[in-house]
Amino acid sequence: MLLPRPDHGVVAAEPPGHGPGYWAGAPCAVAGDGEIFLAYRLRRPIAQGRGYAVAVARSADGERFETVATIGKDAMDTESLERPALVRTPEGRWRLYLSCATTGTKHWRVEVTEAAHPAEFDVRNRQTVLPGDAKTGVKDPVIVHHRGLWHLWASCHPLDDPLQTDQMTTEYATSSDGLTWTWHGTALSGTPGQWDSRGARVAAVRFDGDAVTAWYDGRASAAENYEEQTGVATGFDPAALTAVSDRPLARSPYQGGGLRYLDIVPLPDGRHRLYYEMTRPDGSHALFTELR
């Protein structure tokens, strides 16, 4: 089972400052055309703008990245940006799904833009594909094209009680085109009394025949918001996943323990690139990578 080894990780992207609230992370990466393309979120403390941009970058070696596009929150009419999803369609085009906080609310939605190349994304041409509703915020999509069908796992948050909006479950949906989605229910939720009881957010998914493996972020309390740790869930139905352990399987060695938003990129040579966001000694979060 592929799991992060924090002592083996190298920094792929530095946060925009030092200390709590400064983050580079929530990565999504795709191998293509002999390179790795990476989309990730940049964040400052809440009083300084929260998730202010999503960067899109390219790399020949998977570690040293050149930024090819930066999408600011002002261009998206959002209060904050969260984890993007970067995908390549079967036709060879690229899509960038963007998690957007609706200004002045706890609501989240997901919008998408499409281009021939990741350097060419133009968010003036975009559409909302996961609107959520008055009772539910939707964000942080994980999207996989498998056996001719688009599969999606999204983090959903309840909005009817202002004190409970940090709770999260992962809901599963499918689509024939990656734009119009049909929901199939809760794929993963936390286990009462366990380390993930407050929320479970799927971060990466792999199909192996009929088996499904999902790596997910969990937290036990509202106080652990922003410092989720990584667990694993499996199953034979992508809409019904079960945790394999009653404890997190990967965490930062530093205070807070945050190690989240894992993404796993299969490489042509059979190896894998892992990308994840991890808490550092000063409380900032950096984007790390490992070659496995």
Buried (B, 14 or more C-beta within 10 A) or exposed (E): EBBBEBEEBEBBBBBBBEEBBBBBBBBBBBBBEEBBBBBBBBBBEEEEBBBBBBBBBBBEEBBEBEEBBEBBBEBBEBBBBBBBBBBBEEEEEBBBBBBBBBEEEBBBBBBBBBBEBBBEBEBEEBEEBBEBEEEBBBBBBBBBBEEEEBBBBBBBBBBEEEEEBBBBBBBBBBBEEBEEBEBBEBBBBBBEEBBBBBBBBBBBBBEEEEEBBBBBBBBBEEEBEBBBBBBBBBBEEBBBBEBEEEEBBBBBEBEBBBBBBBBBBEEEEEEBBBBBBBBBEEBBBBBBBBBE
